[in-house]
Amino acid sequence: MGSDILNIGKSALNAAQIGISVTGNNISNASSAGYNRQVISQSAAASQNVGFGYLGKGTQVTSIERVYSALLAKQVNVSQARSSELSTYSSQINSINNMLADSSAGLSPALQDFFDSVQDLTNNPGSASSRQAMLSSSEALASRFQSLSSRLTEMENSVNSQLRSSTSLVNSYAQQIASLNDSINNAMGATGKTPNDLMDQRDLLVSKMSSQIKTTIVQSGNSYNVFVGNGLPLVVDKESYSLSVVNSPTDSTRLEVAYSGKGGTPIILGENSVTGGTLGGLIQFRNHSLDTTKNQLGQIAVSLTETFNAQQKLGLDLNGNAGVNYFNTISPTIKSNGNNTGNAVLTGSFTDASAVTTSDYTLTYNGGTNYSVKRLSDGTTTNYTSMPITIDGVSISVSSGTMSSGDNFLIQPTADAARQISVSITGTDQIAAASPLIAAKSSSNTGSGAISNLTVNSAYMGSPFSSALTLTYNSGTGTLNGFPATEAVTVKTSSGTTTTYAAGAAVPYTAGATYTVAGASFTMGGTPNNGDSFTLTPSTGSSSGNNTNALLLAKLQTASTVSGNKSYEAAFAQIVSAVGNKTSELQVTGAAEATLLEQAQAEMESNSGVNLDEEAANLLRYQQSYQAAAKVMQIASQMFDTLINIR
């Protein structure tokens, strides 16, 4: 009997000692990342039939278990992936926002300075200092475009670098999880007991992986099978697979995330397959903010270059020569797919700046006379039967080589445009401030008729008037006489009605109407009297006092040139607004998701984490249990001594 009491006390003493050890381990790991609180599980030892009943034989520790909730862990991992994605996207786009919104380094100040110098030239068309100021400010404007483009390219390179780093982390975590799966299975196979510390390490790795990419965990036996994207396995039992970064076949400067099976060819994953975590945030930022901003900035560069050049070439420079391109011509970027089997080289040019969009395109040759162009911004596909192709103000042609069926090309009209912009003219005398045609009314006129808004187009520049054109008003017939006998005249009234009169036909006078003949257009207003005459005289020689074309150049600042409905500055302001709104949106949603993550982590911590107050109470409880067990053994010893001493 005394021996049984000693064994009972010993079992209690052992259980209390294990309890103290487990509690001490909890306390020592209270700050350890990924540690889950452990508790001992006790049960009564098998009792013994002593005739009058079953007598207990003490206690036994059946297991040491960790307090862990798979449901709470899943919630934390999902929230971790989403929060990390938003945080990454937010930090990246914030760099663009700071750059564009900078009052001194943004595009708006440079545009304003440039057009201020153009405006100054209108007041002093022959001034060398005004011309030099305009040339200098245009160089500064081009430099600002290039600087912004360069900064965006640096961000793109940074995304490439971070994609490489993040995929490397994911692969490392996958390998470690697979190794832990093997170790856990071996440990449980040998002892039948759960290796809590190894399982904690595995769960911590899953959490870290979730910060890089959204993961799905499927438990199979004692192993974790980890899936990403649309069910692609990264870990299956003790086998791990990997992600990699590869050059995009359509753009060698762009890295894409790919899935690598065992010995297989990497499969490039689409945007929908790389979601959550740092990887998802980087992909979202690049596809929806960085690319868009580059294209929008390039669209402004294209519009400025094309429209300013067009107007510059409709004027005369200081030497009386027709204007030449003010800015160097920008060309669309066209990239051949790396998998193409043909050797065709495509080139592009802009035909209508107002029609140019911010979208990229893909051109696919399907054999024969079947070409399809897909606008990537909205998925619209247009089919063509021959080259060259013109779409949205861009003309595409084959400059050399031939296409094979299935060949594919990426067309980026504006992505690289801001980098390409540069000033073409080399001297201040090449600024075409003068108009090639000057309007005047006779000093002997008695009526109030007047000519205004005189402009010319490229047709006139190709075949200018050889001599002055004098128009005379005939009150008897109500007509303007003197138009070239070989040229048709188009009249557009102020109400919008357009009428074309054949060459040599009588042309009626209508106050407020616009007349177009041989590439020259002007508006006639007022009430002329019979015999009043108006002269259109070609400019020759020095044009130092003529500012008509400079005025038209200055008007481009507020003209709806970008997409046909926005000025240059309005278009840039729209970029700044869009980036600013997206930045604000991400900050708000990111803060909300960070709060949800904190709440999920707090809930998991309250369930699985170490509470030092609770552990202190457990320590005291086990200490008292230990003392009580020792007392039981002391009493058993005293009873045994008493029996021994009986004579």
C-alpha positions in Angstrom: 0.0 0.0 0.0 2.8 2.4 0.9 4.5 1.6 -2.4 1.2 2.5 -4.3 1.0 5.7 -2.4 4.6 6.5 -3.3 3.9 5.8 -7.0 0.8 7.9 -7.0 2.8 10.8 -5.5 5.5 10.2 -7.9 3.1 10.4 -10.9 1.7 13.7 -9.5 5.2 15.0 -8.9 6.2 14.1 -12.5 3.1 15.7 -14.0 3.7 18.9 -12.0 7.3 18.9 -13.1 6.4 18.6 -16.8 3.8 21.3 -16.3 6.4 23.6 -14.9 8.7 22.8 -17.8 6.0 23.5 -20.4 5.0 26.7 -18.7 8.7 27.8 -18.5 9.0 27.1 -22.2 6.0 29.2 -23.0 7.4 32.0 -20.9 10.8 31.9 -22.6 9.2 31.9 -26.1 6.6 34.6 -25.4 8.4 36.9 -28.0 9.4 34.1 -30.4 7.9 34.7 -33.9 5.4 32.0 -34.9 5.4 30.3 -31.5 2.1 28.8 -30.4 1.3 28.3 -26.7 1.7 24.7 -25.5 -0.3 22.9 -22.8 0.0 19.4 -21.3 -2.8 16.9 -21.5 -3.2 14.7 -18.5 -5.4 11.6 -17.8 -5.9 9.3 -14.8 -3.7 6.2 -14.8 -5.4 2.9 -15.0 -7.1 2.0 -11.7 -6.7 -1.4 -9.8 -9.5 -3.6 -8.5 -8.8 -4.0 -4.8 -12.0 -6.0 -3.9 -14.1 -3.2 -2.5 -13.7 -1.2 -5.6 -11.2 0.3 -8.2 -8.4 2.3 -6.6 -6.7 5.0 -8.6 -3.0 4.7 -9.3 -2.2 8.4 -10.0 -2.0 10.4 -13.2 -0.1 10.4 -16.5 0.8 13.0 -19.1 -0.6 11.8 -22.4 0.7 14.6 -24.6 2.1 18.1 -25.0 -0.2 20.0 -27.4 0.1 23.4 -29.0 -2.9 25.7 -28.9 -3.6 26.3 -32.6 -6.6 27.2 -34.8 -6.3 26.4 -38.5 -9.3 28.7 -39.2 -7.7 31.7 -37.5 -4.4 31.0 -39.2 -6.1 31.0 -42.6 -7.8 34.3 -41.8 -4.4 35.8 -40.9 -2.8 34.5 -44.0 -5.5 35.8 -46.3 -5.4 39.2 -44.7 -1.6 39.2 -44.7 -1.6 38.6 -48.5 -4.1 41.3 -49.2 -2.4 43.8 -46.8 1.0 43.2 -48.3 -0.4 43.7 -51.8 -2.0 47.0 -51.0 1.1 48.2 -49.0 3.4 47.4 -51.9 1.1 49.0 -54.5 0.7 52.1 -52.3 4.4 52.6 -51.7 5.2 52.2 -55.4 2.5 54.6 -56.7 3.4 57.1 -54.0 6.7 57.6 -55.8 4.9 58.5 -59.0 2.6 60.8 -57.1 5.4 62.7 -55.5 7.2 63.1 -58.8 4.3 64.3 -60.8 2.8 66.6 -58.2 6.1 68.3 -57.4 5.4 72.0 -58.1 9.0 72.5 -59.3 9.9 69.2 -60.9 6.6 68.3 -62.6 5.7 68.9 -66.2 3.3 71.8 -65.6 5.9 74.4 -64.7 8.0 73.5 -67.8 5.0 73.7 -70.1 4.0 77.1 -68.6 7.5 78.5 -69.0 7.7 77.3 -72.6 4.4 78.9 -73.6 5.3 82.0 -71.7 8.3 82.3 -73.9 6.2 81.7 -77.0 3.8 84.5 -75.8 6.8 86.8 -75.3 7.9 86.1 -78.9 4.5 87.2 -80.2 5.2 90.6 -78.7 8.8 90.7 -80.0 8.9 88.4 -83.1 12.2 89.8 -84.3 13.9 90.0 -80.9 17.0 87.8 -80.6 16.6 87.6 -76.8 13.0 86.5 -77.1 13.9 83.9 -79.6 16.7 82.6 -77.5 14.4 82.5 -74.5 11.9 80.4 -76.4 14.7 78.0 -77.7 16.1 77.6 -74.1 12.7 77.0 -72.6 11.9 74.4 -75.3 15.1 72.6 -74.4 14.2 72.7 -70.8 10.7 71.3 -71.6 12.2 68.4 -73.6 14.6 67.7 -70.8 11.7 67.6 -68.3 9.9 65.1 -70.5 13.0 63.0 -70.7 13.7 63.2 -66.9 10.2 62.1 -66.1 10.4 59.2 -68.6 13.8 58.2 -67.1 12.4 58.2 -63.6 9.5 56.0 -64.7 12.0 53.6 -66.4 13.9 53.4 -63.2 10.7 52.4 -61.4 10.1 49.7 -64.0 13.7 48.4 -63.5 13.0 48.5 -59.7 9.9 46.4 -60.2 11.9 43.9 -62.2 14.5 43.6 -59.4 11.8 43.3 -56.7 10.0 40.6 -58.7 13.2 38.6 -58.9 13.8 39.0 -55.1 10.3 38.1 -54.2 10.1 35.0 -56.3 13.4 33.9 -54.7 11.9 34.3 -51.3 8.8 32.3 -52.3 11.0 29.5 -53.6 13.1 29.4 -50.4 9.9 29.2 -48.3 8.5 26.4 -50.5 11.7 24.4 -50.1 11.7 24.8 -46.4 8.1 23.9 -46.1 8.6 20.7 -48.1 11.6 19.8 -45.9 9.5 20.4 -42.7 6.7 18.2 -44.1 9.3 15.4 -44.4 10.7 16.0 -40.9 7.2 16.2 -39.3 6.1 13.0 -41.0 9.3 11.2 -39.9 9.0 12.4 -36.3 5.4 11.4 -36.1 6.1 8.0 -37.7 8.8 7.3 -35.1 7.0 8.5 -32.0 3.4 9.1 -32.9 3.6 12.5 -31.2 3.3 15.9 -32.8 6.6 17.8 -33.1 5.1 21.1 -32.0 8.2 23.3 -32.7 8.5 21.9 -36.3 4.9 22.6 -36.9 5.2 26.2 -35.6 8.2 26.7 -38.0 6.1 25.5 -40.9 3.1 27.7 -40.1 5.5 30.7 -39.8 6.9 30.0 -43.2 3.4 29.8 -44.6 2.6 33.2 -43.1 5.8 34.6 -44.6 5.0 33.1 -48.0 1.5 34.8 -47.8 3.2 38.1 -47.5 4.8 37.5 -50.9 1.9 35.8 -52.8 -1.6 34.6 -52.0 -1.5 31.0 -51.0 -4.0 28.2 -50.5 -3.1 25.4 -48.0 -4.6 22.0 -48.3 -3.6 19.6 -45.5 -3.0 16.0 -46.5 -2.3 13.8 -43.5 0.5 15.6 -41.6 1.7 17.5 -44.7 0.9 20.9 -46.0 0.2 21.1 -49.8 0.7 24.7 -50.9 -1.0 26.1 -54.0 -0.7 29.5 -55.7 -2.6 31.2 -58.6 -5.2 29.0 -60.2 -4.2 25.8 -58.3 -0.5 25.6 -59.3 1.3 23.5 -56.6 4.3 24.9 -55.0 4.6 22.2 -52.3 3.2 18.7 -52.5 4.3 16.6 -49.4 8.1 16.7 -49.5 8.3 17.9 -53.1 8.7 21.6 -53.9 8.3 23.5 -57.2 9.3 27.0 -58.0 8.4 30.3 -59.5 10.9 32.2 -61.7 11.2 35.4 -63.6 11.6 35.4 -67.4 11.8 38.0 -70.0 8.5 38.7 -71.7 8.5 37.4 -75.2 7.0 40.7 -76.4 9.3 43.0 -74.4 12.7 41.8 -73.4 13.1 44.6 -70.9 10.1 43.4 -68.9 10.2 40.5 -66.4 7.2 38.2 -66.0 6.6 35.7 -63.2 6.6 32.1 -64.5 5.8 28.7 -63.0 8.5 26.1 -63.3 7.5 22.5 -63.0 10.0 19.6 -62.5 12.2 20.0 -65.6 9.4 21.7 -67.6 9.5 24.9 -69.6 8.5 27.9 -67.4 4.9 29.0 -68.0 4.3 32.7 -67.8 1.6 33.5 -65.3 -1.0 36.1 -66.1 -2.0 39.0 -63.8 -4.9 36.9 -62.5 -2.6 34.1 -61.4 -0.2 36.3 -59.5 -2.4 37.9 -56.8 -1.8 39.0 -53.2 1.4 39.8 -51.4 4.4 41.7 -52.7 4.3 40.0 -56.1 0.6 40.8 -56.6 1.2 44.4 -55.6 4.1 44.8 -58.0 2.2 43.4 -60.9 -0.9 45.5 -60.2 1.2 48.6 -59.9 3.1 48.0 -63.1 0.1 47.0 -65.2 -2.4 49.6 -63.9 -0.4 52.6 -62.9 3.2 52.6 -64.1 2.4 51.6 -67.7 -0.6 53.9 -67.8 1.4 56.9 -66.6 4.1 56.3 -69.1 1.6 56.1 -71.9 -0.3 59.1 -70.8 2.9 61.2 -70.5 4.0 59.9 -73.9 0.6 60.9 -75.4 1.2 64.5 -74.3 4.7 64.4 -75.9 3.3 63.1 -79.2 0.5 65.7 -79.3 2.9 68.5 -78.5 5.4 67.4 -81.0 3.0 66.7 -83.8 0.8 69.8 -83.4 3.6 72.3 -82.7 5.6 71.0 -85.7 2.5 71.2 -87.9 1.9 74.9 -87.0 5.6 75.7 -87.1 5.8 74.5 -90.7 2.9 76.8 -91.7 5.0 79.9 -90.9 8.1 81.6 -92.1 11.3 81.9 -90.2 13.4 85.0 -89.7 15.1 84.4 -93.1 11.7 84.1 -94.9 12.0 80.4 -95.3 9.2 77.9 -94.6 9.3 76.6 -91.1 10.8 73.2 -90.4 10.1 70.7 -87.6 10.6 72.4 -84.3 10.8 69.1 -82.4 12.3 65.9 -83.7 9.7 63.4 -84.9 8.7 60.7 -82.4 8.1 57.2 -83.6 5.9 54.5 -82.1 7.7 51.6 -80.5 7.1 48.3 -82.2 8.5 45.1 -80.7 8.6 41.7 -82.4 7.6 38.7 -80.3 10.6 36.5 -79.4 8.7 33.4 -80.7 8.1 34.8 -84.2 9.4 32.6 -87.0 9.3 35.3 -89.7 11.9 38.1 -90.1 9.6 41.1 -90.6 10.5 44.4 -89.2 7.7 46.9 -88.6 7.8 50.6 -88.3 5.2 53.2 -87.4 4.4 56.9 -87.7 1.7 59.2 -86.4 -0.9 60.4 -88.9 -3.4 62.1 -86.5 -2.2 63.2 -83.1 -5.7 63.9 -81.9 -6.7 60.3 -82.5 -3.7 58.8 -80.6 -4.8 56.9 -77.5 -2.8 55.8 -74.4 -3.4 52.1 -75.2 -0.9 49.5 -76.4 -1.8 47.2 -79.3 -0.9 43.7 -80.6 -0.8 43.0 -84.3 -1.1 39.3 -85.3 -0.6 37.9 -88.7 -2.9 35.0 -89.4 -1.6 34.1 -92.8 -2.6 35.1 -96.3 -4.2 38.6 -96.1 -5.5 38.4 -92.6 -4.1 40.8 -90.0 -5.7 41.5 -86.7 -5.0 44.4 -84.3 -6.1 44.2 -80.7 -6.4 47.4 -78.6 -5.2 46.1 -75.2 -7.0 48.8 -73.1 -10.5 47.5 -74.0 -9.9 44.3 -76.0 -11.3 45.7 -79.3 -10.0 43.7 -82.3 -10.0 45.1 -85.8 -9.2 43.0 -88.9 -7.3 44.2 -91.9 -6.5 42.6 -95.3 -3.3 44.4 -96.2 -0.5 46.5 -94.9 0.1 49.3 -94.1 -2.5 49.5 -91.3 -3.7 52.7 -89.7 -5.5 52.6 -86.3 -6.1 55.4 -83.8 -3.9 57.9 -85.6 -1.0 55.4 -86.0 0.2 54.0 -89.3 2.1 50.6 -89.2 4.0 49.2 -92.1 6.5 46.5 -92.9 9.9 48.1 -93.5 11.7 44.8 -94.3 11.4 41.1 -94.2 8.3 38.9 -94.3 5.8 37.6 -91.7 5.0 34.0 -91.0 1.6 32.9 -89.9 1.1 33.4 -86.2 3.8 36.1 -85.9 2.9 38.7 -83.2 4.0 42.3 -82.6 3.6 44.6 -79.6 2.8 48.2 -80.7 3.4 50.9 -78.1 2.6 54.3 -79.7 3.3 56.4 -76.6 5.1 54.3 -74.0 8.6 55.6 -75.1 7.5 58.9 -76.6 8.5 61.1 -73.6 12.0 59.8 -73.8 12.2 60.5 -77.5 11.1 64.2 -77.4 13.9 66.6 -78.3 14.3 70.0 -80.0 15.1 69.8 -83.7 16.0 73.4 -84.7 19.5 74.6 -84.0 19.2 78.3 -84.3 16.9 81.1 -83.2 16.4 82.3 -86.7 14.6 79.0 -87.5 11.6 79.8 -85.3 8.8 80.4 -87.8 7.0 83.3 -86.1 5.7 84.9 -89.3 2.8 84.0 -91.4 3.4 83.4 -95.1 0.3 85.4 -95.9 -0.6 88.9 -94.7 -4.1 90.3 -94.8 -4.9 94.0 -95.2 -7.8 96.2 -96.2 -7.5 99.1 -98.5 -7.0 102.5 -96.9 -9.7 103.8 -99.2 -12.4 101.5 -97.9 -15.5 103.2 -96.6 -17.3 100.2 -95.1 -16.6 98.3 -91.8 -15.6 95.0 -93.5 -12.5 93.3 -92.2 -10.5 90.1 -92.5 -9.5 88.1 -89.4 -8.3 84.7 -88.4 -6.1 84.3 -91.4 -4.5 80.8 -91.5 -2.9 78.6 -94.1 -2.5 74.8 -94.3 0.1 72.5 -95.8 -1.5 72.8 -99.2 -0.8 76.5 -99.3 2.8 76.0 -98.2 3.3 73.5 -101.0 1.9 76.0 -103.6 1.8 79.6 -102.1 0.4 82.5 -103.9 2.8 83.9 -106.5 1.4 87.4 -106.1 -1.0 89.3 -103.9 -4.7 88.3 -104.1 -7.1 91.3 -104.0 -10.8 90.7 -103.2 -13.3 93.4 -104.0 -16.9 93.7 -102.7 -19.7 94.3 -105.2 -22.8 95.6 -103.4 -24.9 95.1 -106.5 -24.4 91.4 -106.6 -23.5 90.9 -103.0 -20.4 89.0 -104.0 -16.6 89.0 -103.4 -14.7 89.1 -106.6 -11.0 88.4 -107.3 -10.6 84.8 -106.1 -8.2 82.7 -108.3 -10.1 81.6 -111.4 -8.6 78.1 -111.1 -9.4 77.4 -107.5 -12.7 76.4 -105.8 -13.8 78.4 -102.8 -15.4 76.9 -99.7 -17.6 79.1 -97.5 -18.6 78.1 -94.0 -21.2 80.3 -92.4 -21.2 81.1 -88.7 -24.2 78.7 -88.3 -22.0 75.9 -89.6 -23.4 75.6 -93.2 -20.7 74.8 -95.7 -20.9 75.5 -99.4 -18.2 74.9 -102.1 -18.2 77.1 -105.1 -16.6 75.9 -108.3 -13.6 77.7 -109.7 -14.6 81.0 -111.4 -18.1 81.0 -109.8 -19.5 84.0 -108.1 -18.8 83.9 -104.3 -21.4 85.6 -102.1 -20.4 87.7 -99.1 -21.8 86.5 -95.8 -20.8 88.4 -92.7 -19.0 86.1 -90.2 -18.3 83.4 -92.8 -15.0 81.6 -93.2 -13.6 81.5 -96.7 -11.1 78.8 -97.8 -9.2 79.0 -101.1 -6.0 77.3 -102.2 -5.1 76.3 -98.6 -5.7 79.8 -97.2 -8.6 80.4 -94.8 -9.9 83.7 -93.3 -13.0 85.1 -91.8 -14.8 88.1 -93.2 -16.9 90.3 -90.9 -18.5 93.7 -90.8 -20.4 95.5 -93.6 -18.3 96.4 -96.6 -19.4 99.1 -99.1 -19.3 98.8 -102.8 -15.8 98.7 -104.1 -14.1 98.0 -100.8 -11.1 95.8 -101.3 -9.0 93.4 -99.2 -5.6 92.1 -100.0 -3.8 88.8 -99.2 -0.1 89.4 -99.7 2.5 86.6 -99.6 5.4 87.4 -97.2 8.8 87.6 -98.6 12.2 88.4 -97.2 12.6 89.3 -93.5 9.6 88.6 -91.3 10.9 90.2 -88.2 7.8 92.3 -87.7 5.3 89.5 -88.5 4.0 87.6 -85.5 0.9 85.9 -86.9 2.2 82.3 -86.8 3.7 83.0 -83.3 0.2 83.9 -82.2 -1.1 80.6 -83.6 1.7 78.7 -81.8 0.8 80.4 -78.6 -2.8 79.4 -79.0 -1.8 75.7 -78.9 -1.3 76.0 -75.2 -5.1 76.0 -74.6 -6.2 74.2 -77.7 -7.9 70.8 -77.4 -5.1 68.9 -78.9 -4.7 65.8 -76.7 -7.3 63.1 -77.6 -9.1 66.0 -79.4 -10.6 67.3 -76.1 -7.8 68.4 -73.8 -5.0 70.8 -73.7 -1.5 69.7 -72.9 -1.7 71.0 -69.3 -5.2 69.7 -68.8 -4.0 66.3 -69.9 -1.1 66.4 -67.5 -3.4 67.6 -64.7 -5.6 64.6 -65.5 -2.6 62.3 -65.0 -1.7 63.9 -61.7 -5.3 63.7 -60.5 -5.7 60.0 -61.5 -2.4 59.1 -59.8 -3.3 61.2 -56.7 -6.8 59.6 -56.4 -5.4 56.1 -56.8 -2.7 56.9 -54.2 -5.4 58.2 -51.8 -7.6 55.1 -52.5 -4.7 52.7 -51.7 -3.8 54.5 -48.6 -7.4 54.3 -47.3 -7.9 50.7 -48.3 -4.4 49.7 -47.2 -5.0 51.2 -43.7 -8.3 49.4 -43.5 -6.7 46.1 -44.5 -3.8 46.7 -42.1 -6.4 47.1 -39.3 -8.2 43.9 -40.3 -4.8 42.1 -40.3 -4.1 43.5 -36.8 -7.5 42.3 -35.6 -7.0 38.8 -37.1 -3.5 38.6 -35.6 -4.8 39.8 -32.2 -7.6 37.2 -32.3 -5.1 34.5 -33.2 -2.7 35.7 -30.5 -5.4 35.6 -27.9 -6.0 32.0 -28.8 -2.5 30.7 -29.4 -0.2 33.4 -28.0 1.5 33.3 -24.7 -0.2 35.4 -21.9 2.4 36.0 -19.3 -0.2 36.6 -16.6 -1.8 33.3 -17.4 1.5 31.5 -17.5 2.4 33.0 -14.1 -0.8 31.6 -12.7 0.0 28.2 -14.2 3.5 28.3 -12.8 2.0 28.9 -9.3 -0.5 26.2 -9.8 2.0 23.6 -10.9 4.3 24.7 -8.1 1.6 24.0 -5.6 0.8 20.7 -7.3 4.5 19.8 -7.0 4.5 20.6 -3.3 1.3 18.7 -2.7 2.7 15.7 -4.5 5.9 15.9 -2.5 3.8 16.0 0.7 2.0 12.8 -0.4 5.3 11.1 -0.8 6.4 12.3 2.6 3.3 10.9 4.2 3.8 7.6 2.4 7.3 7.5 3.7 6.2 8.2 7.3 3.6 5.5 7.1 6.2 3.0 5.8 8.5 4.0 8.7 5.7 3.5 11.2 5.0 0.0 9.9 8.7 -0.9 10.1 9.0 0.3 13.7 6.1 -1.8 14.9 7.4 -4.8 16.9 
